[in-house]
Amino acid sequence: MPYKSDSHRKHLIRYHIILVVKYRKKLFLNEAICICVKELMKKIESTADFTIEEMELDTDHLHLMVM
């Protein structure tokens, strides 16, 4: 696994983030919505200072493995 290095430290921090739809509605049954959410997350990743290692959608929540 690649470590991130700064001027005086080396680290590897990974987060498992779960984003839940309000009231656990089955929002991600529609394929068009799934594609849109994945594209939006990739766009956010490109502008922010993190990397999405894995992303999975279930019927009512989104799993992200972020580094």
N, C-alpha and C positions, 0 to 999 in steps of 0.2 A: 504494500500500500504506500502511496506517496505521502510523505510528510510535508507539511508546510513549514517553511523556514523564514524567520525574521532575522534581525541583526544579531540577536543573542539568545534565540530559543528555537526549538524544533517541536512541533506538536501535530497531533492527529486527533481531531475531535469530530465525532459523527453524532447526528441527532436523528431520532425516529419521531417524526411529527405526524399526528393524526388530526385531520381537519374534518369535523362532523357537520353535516347539513342540519340546519335548524329543524327541530322537532323530528329528526331522523327520517325525514321524507325520502322516498325512494327516487331521488333525483337522477342518479346516474344509470338508469335503465335505458335512457335515450342515447344512442351512439353519437349523435351530433353534439350533444352537451359534453360528452366525455372527450371528444376530440377538441372542442373549444377550451375546456378546462386545462387539458394537457398543453395546448399551444400557449395559453396564457401563463401557465407556470414556467414554461421554457423561456418566454419573453421576460418574465420577472427575473429568472435566473441570469439572463444575459446582462441585465442592468444592475443586479445586486452583487454582493461579494460572497456568494456561496455557490456550491455545485450540487445539483440533484443527481445522486447516484442511482436511485431507483424511485419509481413513481407507479403506484397501482391505485386503481379506483374500484371500490366495491359499490354496492347499490346506494349506500347512504353515507359514505365517508371516503376520504382520500388519504393514502399512506405515502409519506415522503421519507426517504433516507437522504439526509442532507449532510454535506461536509463543507 
